[in-house]
Amino acid sequence: MPKKRNIILLILFITWTVCYMDRMVMTVAIPYIAKDFNLTSVEMGVVISAFFLGYALFQIPGGMLADKFGARKVMAIAVSWWSAFTAFTGMATSLLSMLIIRFLFGLGEASFPGGSWKTVSTWFPKKERATANSFMLSSNSLGPAIAPLFVVGIMAAFSWRSVFYFLFIPGMIVVALILYFVRNKPEDSNMISPEELKIINEKDPEECSANKLSFRDVVKLPVVWKIFFTFFAFDIVFWGFSSWIPTYLVNARGFKLVKMGIIASLPFFAGTIGTVAGGYFSDKYFVGKRRFVIIISLISTALCLILTYITPNEALAMTFLTFTGFFVCMAFGGIWALPMNILPSEVMGSSSGLINFAGQIAGFISPIAIGFLVQMAGGSFGIAFAFLVVACLISTSIAFTIHEKKEVNINGKTN
């Protein structure tokens, strides 16, 4: 019998895909926006990072809103908000107006992640959460994979402004799907059978005890802060890599618009598979020792980044770039398997918002830092690649200290 909870998962997957398309089209369009607005490398980085400033500031409040008012309403408002500001991006007339729009864009979108993680935690039994979560988050690679192809097609026919106008439409479709299908609790849904509801609500003794935890108790757990800083260093890599690939391909490798669009998509198509693999392997082979998925993935990411930069052969460089996308997203799936299996669903919105806050601080810092490093190096990306490799190693080192079974006992206390 089909699992109706997978319908909810599919809607979350589609919503995240639209979410990442909306934010990632900027990274593809920015070389061409820079020509219109006469932007330096640092200013290009600031435009990309403006989104993350607003996004980071409202992560924890947004997660708390999902815990207090329910994920369904909060997600619908967040998608409506970011869809409107995607369209407004196409109306920007100056650097200042672009920065304000992108900041407000991020501020409104920040409530969505906590709501989505809370929904997965509520709709799926514990043994399925990492796999379900990794499938949902594989959209974080699929969105960036589709974005370059979408941007190239629209820009070739119209302009970079039209790209942002067109994206308003899928956002409104997603809002309708959320309101029609998603409920805050599976027992409030007419499509869930009593048999499936029993499976969803089945909890193990450890989870029942942990459900007594408050958000204040959760933030006192050392493991939460280990995940926080692991994700911070990881997202320095992910957002540095994601934000500057198109510009790297155009400026350093000399690719034209269409070729750049195709090549820039490949790492993220590979990353879609990598994210699912990270969560699946965590559930299947690394229960209680998920840190090894993260460690293996990030060391492989660092190696592929080095090979991408030093390889003169174009085909080999693009192959290593594609593998970079696979491994960095595999680490992403592995990292988010941790809170989904450690933290109780009742505080998942606010707790995941706290952890995601770390990533968005990194998302704000990384594009600006790389823009500064590229400008300082006279257009060379060598120091920028070294910056990403070091961040990989820092994230790996912190992840190595996470021992799931030793960190939290059945009472939610540290051992």
N, C-alpha and C positions, 0 to 999 in steps of 0.2 A: 504493500500500500504506500503510495507516494507520501513523503513527508511535507505537510502543508507549511511547516516552518521554513522550508526552503524557499517558498514564495517570498517571505519576508527578507530572507537573506539575499535573494536576487534583486529585490527592490533596493536594499542597502548598497549592493554592488553597483547597480545602475546610478544611484545617487552619488556615490563616491567617484564614479567614472566622470560624471558631469562636473563634479566639484573640482577634480584635478584638471580636467580640460579647461575649465574657467580660469584657473590660476596659472596653468602652464602655457597657455597661448601667449602670455606676456613674454615668457622666456624666448619664444620663437620669433615673436614680432619685434622684440626690443632692438635688434640691429637696425631695423627699418624705421622704427619710431625715433631712434637716436639720430637718424639722418634728418628727419623732419624737425626735431626739436634741438638739433645740434648738441647732443649730449656727449660728455666725456665717459670713459670707462667707469669711473667712480660714480657718476650720476646715473649711469645705466644700472649699476648695482643698487643704488639707493631706490630707484623706481621699483625694482624687483623686491627689495627688502621692505618697502613701505607696507605692503600687504601683511608681512609677517609681524610687524610691530603691532598692528591692530589685532591680528589673529592671536598673538601671544598674550596680549593684555587681558583678553576676555576668555581664555581657555578655562580657567578654574571657575569663574562666575558662570560661564556657559554650562559647564558640567553640573554645577549645583542647581541650575535652573532645570536641567533634565531630571535630576533626582527629585526636585520639589514639585514640578508641574507636569512631569511626564515627558517621555522622549518624543512622542508623536507630535505634539503641538510645537515643541521647541525645534524639532528638525524641520517642520513645514515652514515656520517663520524664518529660520536660518537660510533655507534654500531660496525662499522668495526674496530675501534681502540680497543675497549674493548675486542672484540672477539680475536684479535691477541694477546693481553696481557694476556688473559686467557690461551691461549696455551703456551705462554712464561713462565707462572707460573709453569707449569709442568717441565720446563727446569732448574729451579733454582737449584744451587749447594751449596749455603751457605746462612746463615742468611742475609748477606749484599745484595747478588744478589736478594733474595726474597723481601727484603724491597724496593729496587729500582724498581723492576718490579711492585710491588703492588702500589707504589706511582704513577708511570706512568699510570697504569691501571686506577686509580681513576681520574687522570688529564684528560684523554681522555673521560671518561664516563660522566664527569660533564656537558657537553653541552646538554645531552639528556633530563633531566627532564624539563628544561625550554622550550625546543622545544615541548615536549609532552603536557605541560599545555597550551602553546600557541595554539596548535592544537585543544585541547578541547574547549578553549575559542572562537576560530574562527569558528569551525564547529558546535557548538551547541548553541541554543538560551539560554538566561540567565536562564529561568525557568527549564532547563534540566541539567544545568552544574554540579551542586553538585552531582546529581545521576550518570551522565556520568563519572564524575571524580572519584567517589567512586568505580564504577565498574572497571575503569582502574586501580586504586590503590589497588584494592583487589588482583591484581597480586603480590603486594609486600608481601602478605602473602602466596599466592599460590607458588611462587618461592621458598621461604624457606621451604614450606611443601614438595615440590617435591625433593628438594636438598638432604636431608638425604637419601631418598630411592634411588635416582640416585647414590649418592656416595657409599652407601653400596653395591649396585649391581656391580658397576665398580671395586671398591676396592677388592671385594671378588674374582672377576675374574682376575683382573690385578694388579693395584697398585694405590696409590693416585695420582701419576703423570698422569696416563691415564685419570683420571677424567677431568683434565683441557684440555687435548688434544681433548677429545670427544666434549666438549662444544663449540669448534670453529665452528662446523657444523651448529647448530641451529642459531648462530649469523649471518652467511652468508645468511641463508634462510630469516631471518628477514630483512636484508638490501634489498634484492630483493623485498620483500613485500612493504616496505616503498617507494622505488623508483617507483614501478609500480602503486600503488594505491593512495598514499598520495600526495596532492597538498597543497601549502601554503594557498590558498583560495578556498572555495568550488565552487566559480564561474569558477575556472580554471579546474574543473573536468568534464569529459564527462558523468559521471554516475549520476550526480545530476540533477533532473528535475527542471523546473522553479518553480513548486509548492513547492517543498522541499526547494529550495534556498530562496524563499520568507519567509518561516518559520524560516530558519536559520538566515537570516539577519534582522528579525524583532527585533527592539530594543525599550526599553521603554524610556521615557523622561530622567530618571535619568542616564541611561547608555549613551545616546547620549551626555549629558552634561559632564559626566565623561570622555568620550573619548578625551576631550580636554586636559586632564592631561598629563604631561610628566613624565618620570621616576624620575626626580628631584623633581617634585611636590609630587609624591607618597611617596618617602622616608621621606617627612616632616610630613606625617600623623601619629599621635600617634598610631592608630589602627594597622598599619603595624608593628610597633615595639612591640606592645602587642602580635601579632601573632608570631613574630620572637622569642620572649623569651618563649612564651607558647610552641612553637615547639622545642626550644632548650632543655627545661627541659623534654618534652615528649620524645625526641629522646635519652636522657640519659637512659631513661627506656627501650625504644624499642631496642636500639642497645646493651645495657648491657644484656638484656634478650635474644635477638636473638643470640648474639655472644657466650654466655657462656652456653647455654642450653646443647649442646652435651657434653662439658667437665664436666658440673655439673652431668649429668646422668652417665658418665663413672667413674668419680673420686669420687663423693659423694654418688651416689646411686648404684655404682658397676655394671652398665649395660654393657653387651657385645655388640659387633659391630652391629649385626642385630637388637637386641632389642632396642638399642639406636636409630638406624635409624628410626624405626617405631614410637617410643614414641616421638622423637624430631620433627616428622612431625605433630603430632596431634594438638599442639597449633596453628600452622600456617594454617592448614585446617580450624580450627575454626575461625582463624583470617580472612580468606578470606570472610567468611560470615559476620564477624564483621565489616569489612571495608565497604562492600556494605550497611550494616544496618546503619552505621554511616552517610553516605551520604544520604541514602533514608529517614531516620527519620528527617535529617536536612531540606530536601526539603518538606517533607510531613507534619510534625507536629511542627517544630521548626524554621520556617522562621522568621528572625529578632531576634531570641534568641537561636542561634546555640550553644552558650557557654554551655548550659545545657546538650547537648549531650556529650560534652567534659568532663564536671565536673562529671556527673554520671559515665561515662566510666572509668575515671581515679581513682575515689574513689573505684570502683569495682576492678580495676586492683591492687591497693594497698592491698586491703583485700585478694585477691586471692594469691598474692605473699607471704603474711604472712602465709596463710594457707598451701601453698605449702611447705614452709620451715619447719614449726613446726609439720606437720603431719607425724608420723612415718609410718603409713600404706602406702604401695607403691601404691596401686590402688587409694586411696583417693588423694595422693600427685599428681599423674599423672592427675587425674580429675581436681584438682585445677590449675595445670599447663596449662591444655587445656583451662580452662575458662580465665586464665590470657591472653592467646593468643587472645581469642575472644574480651575481653574488651579493651586491649591495641590497637588493630587494629580498633575497633569501634571508639575510640578516634582519631585515625589517620584519618579516614574518616570524622569525625566531624571537625577537625582542618582545613583540606584542603577545606572543603565546604566554609569556610570564605573568603579567597582571591578570589575564583572562582566567588563569588557573590558580592564582594565589589570592586575589581580592574578591570579596563578596559582591553579588550583583546589586544589593541595596545601596552601595556607595560607589558603584562602578562609574557613574557619570562624573562625579567630582574627582574620584581617584584617577581615572584615565585623563581627565582634564588637567590634573596636576602634572602627570607624566608627559602629556602632550605639550604642556606649556614649555617644558625643557626643549623639546624639539623645535618649537616655533621661535624660541630665543635664538637657537642655532640657525633657523631659517632666516632670521633677520640679520644675524652677524655674517653668515657665510658669503652671500652674494656681494656684500659691500667689501668684505675682506679680500675676496678674489679680484674684484674690480680694482681695488687699491694695489694689490700685488702685481696684477697685469700692467697697470699703468706705471708703477714703479720700475718694472722690468722692461719698459719700452715696448710693450705689446707681446712679450714672450710669456708663455703659460707655464714655464718650468717651475718657478717658485710656487705658483698656485697648485700645481699637481703635488708638489712636496708637502704643502699645507694639508691637502686632503689625505695623503698617506699617513702623516703624523696623527691626524684625527682618527683614522682607522685603528691605529695601534693603541691610542688612548682608550677608545671604546672597548677594544679587545681586552685590555688590562683590567678595566672595571668589571666587565662581564665575567671575567675569570673568578672574581670574588663572590659571585652569586651562587649559593648552594640552596636550592629551593627547599628541600626537606629539612634542612638545618635552620633555615631562617625563621620559619613560622610554625608553631605547633598548633594543635587543634583548638586552643583557646585564643588564637590570634596574637599570642605574645612572642616576643623574641626569645630564643633559647640562650 
